[in-house]
Amino acid sequence: MRIISGTLKGRVVKGYDVDGTRPTMDRVKESVFSMIQNKIEDATVLDLFAGSGNLGIEAISNGSKVCYFNDLNKECIKVMNNNLKEFNIADKSVVLNQDYKRCLDYLKEKALSFDLIFLDPPYRMECLNEVIEKILENNLLKDKGLIICEISYDYLYDFAGLEKIKKRKYGDKIVIILKNK
């Protein structure tokens, strides 16, 4: 996995082989970032199922102000922290090692809200409807903020207050972008 654009372009992100992860392919990531490019600069970002940190690191490389990375897998946290340190972007990063429900509650307690939220859970979880409901309930998405979902099939509900603005299929992956109205 490589950083495809921005200040870290060409750098290799380690962690594609961590057991239990499913990294976003470079061509999918490139397409996603071209779709959201006008929302990245100075954004506050959440990468909820971060794995190696690939998506959040790409966001920082393209000018995001800060990224909150979360993953439950301790091996992912170790790899992610190494990537952040190696790329010298730890000062723009907050790394959390929590179940996604606890993480979303923690972020609410801290009164945080985000311009961009990346949701790329393990496909077997099929939890995105619950996650998005909790994001909305906890008021974690800023006005006109985006939720970027990567899933194996479109099982998402229609959510009051969110508009589905993009949907693209890449082989066995589907990327759906939701916008807060």
C-alpha positions as CSV (number, residue, x, y, z in Angstrom):
1,M,0.0,0.0,0.0
2,R,1.3,3.4,-0.9
3,I,0.2,6.9,-0.2
4,I,-1.2,8.1,-3.5
5,S,-1.1,11.8,-3.2
6,G,-0.1,14.8,-1.0
7,T,3.0,15.5,1.0
8,L,3.6,11.8,1.7
9,K,3.0,10.6,-1.9
10,G,4.8,7.4,-2.7
11,R,5.6,6.4,0.9
12,V,4.7,2.8,1.8
13,V,2.2,2.1,4.5
14,K,3.0,-1.1,6.4
15,G,0.4,-3.4,7.7
16,Y,-1.4,-4.8,4.7
17,D,-0.7,-8.3,6.0
18,V,-2.0,-7.9,9.6
19,D,-4.3,-10.8,10.3
20,G,-7.9,-9.7,10.3
21,T,-7.4,-6.6,8.1
22,R,-8.6,-6.0,4.6
23,P,-6.7,-3.0,3.3
24,T,-8.3,-0.6,0.8
25,M,-6.7,-1.2,-2.7
26,D,-4.7,1.8,-4.1
27,R,-7.1,2.2,-7.1
28,V,-10.1,2.3,-4.8
29,K,-8.4,4.8,-2.4
30,E,-7.4,7.0,-5.3
31,S,-11.0,7.1,-6.6
32,V,-12.4,7.8,-3.1
33,F,-9.9,10.7,-2.5
34,S,-10.7,12.2,-5.9
35,M,-14.4,12.2,-4.9
36,I,-13.7,14.0,-1.6
37,Q,-10.7,16.1,-2.5
38,N,-12.5,19.5,-1.8
39,K,-13.4,18.4,1.7
40,I,-9.9,17.2,3.0
41,E,-8.0,20.5,3.6
42,D,-8.1,21.4,7.3
43,A,-10.6,18.6,8.0
44,T,-11.0,16.8,11.3
45,V,-11.1,13.1,10.4
46,L,-12.2,9.9,12.1
47,D,-10.9,6.5,10.8
48,L,-13.1,4.3,12.9
49,F,-11.9,0.8,11.8
50,A,-8.4,2.1,10.9
51,G,-6.3,-1.1,10.5
52,S,-2.9,0.1,9.4
53,G,-4.1,3.7,9.3
54,N,-4.0,3.8,5.5
55,L,-7.1,6.1,4.9
56,G,-6.4,8.5,7.7
57,I,-2.7,8.8,6.7
58,E,-3.8,9.6,3.2
59,A,-6.1,12.3,4.6
60,I,-3.3,13.8,6.6
61,S,-1.0,13.7,3.6
62,N,-3.6,15.7,1.7
63,G,-3.9,18.5,4.3
64,S,-6.3,17.3,7.1
65,K,-5.6,19.0,10.4
66,V,-6.0,15.9,12.6
67,C,-7.1,12.3,12.3
68,Y,-8.5,10.2,15.1
69,F,-7.6,6.6,14.4
70,N,-9.4,3.7,16.1
71,D,-9.0,-0.1,16.0
72,L,-9.7,-2.9,18.4
73,N,-6.8,-5.0,17.1
74,K,-3.7,-4.4,19.2
75,E,-1.4,-5.5,16.4
76,C,-3.0,-2.9,14.1
77,I,-2.4,-0.3,16.8
78,K,1.3,-1.2,17.0
79,V,1.7,-1.1,13.2
80,M,-0.3,2.1,12.9
81,N,1.8,3.9,15.6
82,N,4.9,2.8,13.7
83,N,3.5,4.2,10.5
84,L,2.6,7.5,12.1
85,K,6.0,7.8,13.7
86,E,7.9,6.9,10.5
87,F,5.9,9.5,8.5
88,N,6.4,12.1,11.2
89,I,2.7,12.8,11.6
90,A,2.0,11.6,15.1
91,D,1.4,15.2,16.1
92,K,-1.7,15.3,13.8
93,S,-2.9,11.9,15.1
94,V,-4.9,10.5,18.0
95,V,-4.8,6.7,18.3
96,L,-7.5,4.9,20.2
97,N,-7.7,1.2,20.9
98,Q,-11.4,0.6,21.6
99,D,-14.4,-1.3,20.5
100,Y,-16.2,1.0,18.0
101,K,-19.2,1.5,20.3
102,R,-17.0,2.6,23.2
103,C,-15.0,4.8,20.8
104,L,-18.1,6.6,19.5
105,D,-19.2,7.2,23.1
106,Y,-15.7,8.5,24.1
107,L,-15.8,10.9,21.1
108,K,-19.2,12.2,22.2
109,E,-17.9,12.7,25.8
110,K,-15.1,14.8,24.4
111,A,-17.6,16.8,22.4
112,L,-15.8,16.1,19.1
113,S,-17.3,16.3,15.6
114,F,-15.8,15.4,12.3
115,D,-15.7,16.7,8.7
116,L,-14.9,13.2,7.3
117,I,-15.6,9.8,8.8
118,F,-14.1,6.7,7.2
119,L,-16.0,3.4,7.9
120,D,-14.3,0.3,6.6
121,P,-15.2,-2.5,9.1
122,P,-14.4,-6.1,8.5
123,Y,-17.1,-7.3,6.0
124,R,-18.3,-10.0,8.3
125,M,-19.4,-7.4,10.9
126,E,-22.2,-5.8,8.8
127,C,-22.5,-3.2,11.5
128,L,-22.6,0.1,9.4
129,N,-26.3,0.9,10.0
130,E,-25.8,0.7,13.8
131,V,-22.5,2.7,13.5
132,I,-24.1,5.4,11.4
133,E,-27.1,5.6,13.8
134,K,-24.7,6.1,16.7
135,I,-22.7,8.7,14.8
136,L,-25.9,10.7,14.2
137,E,-27.2,10.1,17.8
138,N,-23.9,11.3,19.2
139,N,-23.8,14.3,16.9
140,L,-20.3,13.4,15.6
141,L,-20.7,14.5,12.0
142,K,-20.4,18.2,11.2
143,D,-22.9,20.0,9.0
144,K,-22.1,19.0,5.4
145,G,-19.7,16.4,6.7
146,L,-19.1,13.2,4.9
147,I,-19.2,9.5,5.9
148,I,-17.3,7.3,3.5
149,C,-18.3,3.6,3.7
150,E,-16.5,0.6,2.1
151,I,-18.7,-2.5,2.1
152,S,-19.2,-5.7,0.2
153,Y,-22.8,-5.0,-0.7
154,D,-25.2,-2.2,-0.1
155,Y,-27.2,-3.0,3.0
156,L,-27.4,0.6,4.2
157,Y,-30.7,2.2,5.4
158,D,-31.8,5.6,4.3
159,F,-31.0,7.9,7.2
160,A,-32.9,11.1,8.0
161,G,-30.5,14.0,7.6
162,L,-28.0,12.1,5.3
163,E,-28.0,12.1,1.6
164,K,-26.3,9.4,-0.5
165,I,-24.2,11.4,-2.9
166,K,-21.9,8.8,-4.4
167,K,-22.0,5.0,-4.9
168,R,-19.2,3.2,-6.9
169,K,-18.5,-0.5,-7.3
170,Y,-15.0,-1.8,-7.5
171,G,-15.0,-5.5,-8.0
172,D,-16.3,-7.0,-4.8
173,K,-16.2,-3.6,-3.0
174,I,-18.7,-0.8,-2.9
175,V,-17.9,2.7,-1.8
176,I,-20.8,4.8,-0.6
177,I,-20.5,8.5,0.4
178,L,-23.1,10.0,2.6
179,K,-23.4,13.7,3.3
180,N,-24.9,15.5,6.3
181,K,-27.6,17.9,5.0
